[in-house]
Amino acid sequence: MRALHAVSLITILALVGCDRITGAADQKMLDAKAIGYACRVSLKTPEDCMKENDAQSPSYVLSGWKEADKDINGKLLDPNMGRVQPPAPIAAPNATATNSNPVATTSQPGKAAPVKKAKP
């Protein structure tokens, strides 16, 4: 019976540190940092990022966010990368330069002269 307890105890202890042995803990840390980095590049606040990724460690998410912020402020990374800028709007012709609705004047009070419309 004691042998069974000893084997069970050893098995339980091995499983407790299983993620440290396999590197799963390191991978979770790196994933959380990558999520934080991506959130900063996409212009999200750290609070919003942590709320959206509540399964990740908030301290590692914040650490990744700060790394990206340092890269952006140091001009190593452009947060607009890959986004196509819309073309500059074409200026409309000045309304005073082309009068499309001329006002007719008449010499007789109370009577309006016919107005001719300009061709577009």
N, C-alpha and C positions, 0 to 999 in steps of 0.2 A: 504494500500500500504506500509505503514511504517513497518508493521508486516512482510510482505514478505521480505523486505530488511533486517530486523533484523535477520530473520531465515536464509536467504542466507548468511549473514555475519558470523553468528555463525557456519554454516556448513562449510564455506570456512576456517575459522580459525581452526576448528577441523581437517580438512583434511590436513592442512599445517603441523601440528605436528603429523600426523598419524604414521609415521615411528618411531618417538621417543616413542610414546605410546606403539606400538606393539613390539618394540625391533628390528625392521628391520635395523635400523642404526647400532646398536651394532653387528648384525649378519654380515653386510657388512664389518665392521671393522675387525671382527675376520676372515672372509674369506680372506681379503687382507693380514692379517698377516700370515695366513696359507699358502697362495700362496708364499709369500716371504720366509718363512721357507723352503718350499719344493724346491724352486729355489736354495737356498744355499746348501741344501743337495745334489741336483743334479748337483752341481758345475757350476751353471750359474752365470753370473755377475748380479748385481742389475739392471743395465741399460737394459740388455736383458730381464730380468724378467718384468720390467715395460713396455717395448715396447710390449711384448706378452700379457700383461694383462692391457691394457690401460683403461678398464672400472673400474679398482680398484684404490683406493687412493694410489698414489705413496709413500706418507709418511708412510702409514701403511704397504705397501709391503716392504719398506726399513726397517721398524721396525722389521718385522718378519725375514727378511734376517739377520739382525744384531743379533737377538736372537739365530738363528741357528749357526751363526759364533762363537758366544760366547760359545755355547755348544760344537762345534767341537774343538775349540782351548782349551777348558777346558777338553777335552777327555771324555766328557759325551756322545758324539754321534760320531759314525763312519760313514763317508759319503760313505764307501764301503759296508755298511750293505746289506746283501742279495745278493750281487754280487758274483758269483762263480769265483774264481781266476783260470786262465788257468793253467794246469799242467806245471811243469818246463820242458823245452825241454830236450830231451835225447841227450847227447853229441855224436857226430859222431866220429867214430874211427879215430885216427890220420893218416893222409895220409902218413907220413914217416914210420910208423910202418908196414903198409902193402903196398907193392909196387905192384899195379895191372898192371902196364905196364913196365916190365923190359926192359932195354936197352941192346942190345946184342953188344958184342965187337968182333972184328975179327983181326986176325994178318995180313991180307992182306989189304993194302990200296986200297980204291976204291970199295971194295966188302963188303956188309953188310951180316952178318950172319942171318939166320932165327930167328925170335923172337917167343918164346912160350908164349902164354897168360896164366895167372894164372886162375884157376877155382874160381868162385865167392863163 
